[in-house]
Amino acid sequence: MIVVSAASGALGRLVIDRLRTRADVVAAVRDPARAPEGVPVRWCDYDDPASLRTAFEGAARLLLISSPELDPGRRIGHHLAALAAAADVGVGAVVYTSFLDADTVATGMTEAHHATEQALLRSGLPCTILRHPFYSDAFVPRVSGGELTGSGGGRGLNTAFRSDLAEAAANVLTGEGHEGRAYDFTGPLWTHPEVARALGVPYREVPDAAPGPMAWLNARIRAGALERQTPDLENILGHPARTMLSHLHATL
């Protein structure tokens, strides 16, 4: 049996959808009313250790989807509680959704993931780590006023669509030979000027509107921090990951 935590979220639902015909799968959710349909459901609240133990009982494999909590301290607490529960009830193996560079960087967006990876390795639980890039779903370019604008200096983005990341997770959960491995998933590199050319509209670089998360991210993009490429996602999928251009052409 495979248990998927946070199964009512966008990624969790996609994973459940890909597993339902391939394995016995249980959706572990905080709000059963929002659970995916057609699979057994268990209540699972990261703030309630007892619920975690009940939700994970009997799992041969657990997909631990990272907590949506933004505060690193609380997020780490959620993950440590989940790992403790998994160990307590004898989960066979844990697959954890981490973030790119969490193995080497312990600050900012990777802080909680870094701490969780280290705790997972110390736990003795058989495990696989799936390090995700930013989701392409949140970065789909929009043409406005007949042009496409951006603030990334024309540099590349290695984002990947949730659908591909969910398929990769399902393949790992139902496959063999993944325990003790960590995969650095990156999507096909794309740029805003490239998209503008493909759509036949002009591209214009604009300054960041104001300080904040997007300004920080755009600075990272301009510095080339999102241009890293690995073959891991394509290898686990068994086919090329979806490109931003193919997504746009399919949705226009």
N, C-alpha and C positions, 0 to 999 in steps of 0.2 A: 504493500500500500504506500502511496505517495501522498504526503500532506503538503499543501501549499498555504503558507501564511499570507496574511494581507490579501486574500484572494478576491476581495471585492474591489480592489483598486484596478487601475487601467492595465497594468502589467499582469497582475494576478489573474484577471479575467481572461486575458489572452492565453496565458499558460494553461489554465483550466480547459479552455476550449481545445487546445492542441493535445491535451492529455486524455480527455474523456473517452476517446475510442482506443487508446493505446495502453491504458493501465487503470487499476483501481485507484481513484484519486479522491481526496477529501479536501473540501474548501474550508480553511480555518479563517474566520472573520470576526471582527469586533461587533458588527451589527448584522445578525442573521437575516434581517429583513432586506439587506442589500446583497445577499450572497448570490453567486451565480446559480442558475437553475440547472437541474438535471444531475446533480452530484450530491453526495452526502455532505452535510454542513456541521461544523463544530464551532462553538463559541471560543474565541481566542483574543484576549486583550493583553497587549504587551505590558500593561500596568498591573495585571493580575497573574502572578506566577502560578497559582493553582490552575487557572484556565489554560495556561500554556502546557502544563503537564498533561491535562486531560486531552487537549487538542492534539498533542504529538504522540499520544499513546499508540503503540503498535505500528508506527511508521518505519518502513524499511528505508525510506528516503524522505527528507524534509527540504523543501525549498523555502529558505528563510529570506523573504523579501524584506529589504531594509525598512525600518520604521519611517513613517512620513514626518516624524518630529524633527523640527529644524534646529532646536537647541542641542548642541553636541553632547552635553552632559546627559540630558534625558535620553537622547538617541542611543548613546552607549549603554545606559542603564537598561533600556528595552532589549537591546541585543544580548547583553550579558545574561539577562533573565531568561531569554529564549534559549541560549546555549546551555544554561544550567538545567532548564527543564528537559531539553533534548538528552542531556547526559543522564539525568535522573530516571527517565523512562526507557532508556536504551535505544534511542533512535539509531538506525543502522548507518546512516550517512547524512551529512548536511551539505546542501548546495546553497551558497550565500551570494546575494547580488550586491557586489561592492562597486567601486568607482575607479576609473583609470588613475593610476599612479598612487593608489592608496597603500601599495606595498612599500613605497619609498618616501612619501610625503605625509606628514602627520598634522597638517594645519589646514585651516579653511574648510573647504568642502570635503576634504578627505580625512579630516580629524577622526570622526566617528568610525568611518570605514577602516582606517588604519588600526584603531584600537580593537575593533571587532575582529579583523583578520588575525591580529596577534593573539587575541583571546581564543579564537577558534583553533589556531595551531597549538596553543597550550592545552586545550581541552582534551586532546587525545581522540576526539571524534573523527572518524573518516570524513574527509571533506573535499569539496571542490569550490573554488572561488571564481565567480564570473564578474570581471571588472567591466562595468558599462561606461560608454561615453555619454555625452548629453543626448537626449532623445531628439531625433529629427522632427518628430511630431510637433515639437514646440518651436521649431525654427523654420517652418515652411514659409518661404518668401511670399510677400503679397505685393502685387502691383497696385499703385495708387497714383491717380492723376496721370496715368500713361507712362509712368516710370517706376523703376525699382531703386530704392535707396538702401544704404547700409552704412555701418560705422566700423567695419572690420578691416579696413584697409585692403580689401580684395584678397585677403589671405584665406587659406583653406579651412574647412570644418570637417571633422571626422565623425559627425553625428551618425546615429543609426536609428531606424524605426523600431518602435516597441514590438511590432509584429515579428520582426526578424529576431530580436532579442528573446521574445517569448518562445519562438520556435527553437532557438538554440538551447534555452533552458530545458525545454521538453526533451530535446535530443539527449542532453546530458543526463537528465533524470531517468530516462528509459534505456540509456546505453551503458556500455561497460568501458573500463579503462580510464575513467576520469578522476577517480579518487586520488588525492594527493597532488592534483594539478590546479594551476591557476591560469585562467585565460584572460587576455587583454583584448576586449572586443572593440574594434573600430569599424565604422561604416566607410563606404567609398567617399573619398575626398571630393568636396564641392566648394564653389565660391559664388558669391553674389553676382559678380560680373559675368561669370559663365552662365548662370541662370538667366540673367537679363538678355544675353545674346541669344540663348535658346528660345526665349519667349518673344524675341524681336522688339524689345523695348530698351530705351537708354538706361544706363546705370549711373547713379550719382552718389558720391560719398558725402555723408553728412556728419557733423560733429555729434558727439553724445549730447543728449538733451539735458541731462543733469547727473550729478553723482548718484550712485546707487548700484544695485546688482548688475544691471545691464551695462553700465559704464565699466564696471570691473571686468565683466565678461568680454566686452568689446576690446578692452586693453589686452586681455589674454589672447584674443583672436589675432589682433594686430601684431602681437609678439610671436605668432606662429605656434602657440602652445596647443592648438587643436589640430595640428597637421600630422601628428604621429599616426603611422599606419602599421598594422600587423595583419597576418593572414588568419588569425584565430577564429573570427566570426564566420568567415567563408568556409573554413575547414569544418567547423562544427555543423554549419547548415548543410554542407554538401553541395552548395550552389552559391553564386554571387549574392551578396546582400543587395537590397533594393536601393537604388540611387535616388537622389533628390529629383533629378530630371525626369526619371521614369515615373515617380510619384506625381509630379506636376502634370506630365502629359496624360496620365490616367485620370486625373481629377478635373482637368480643364473641360 
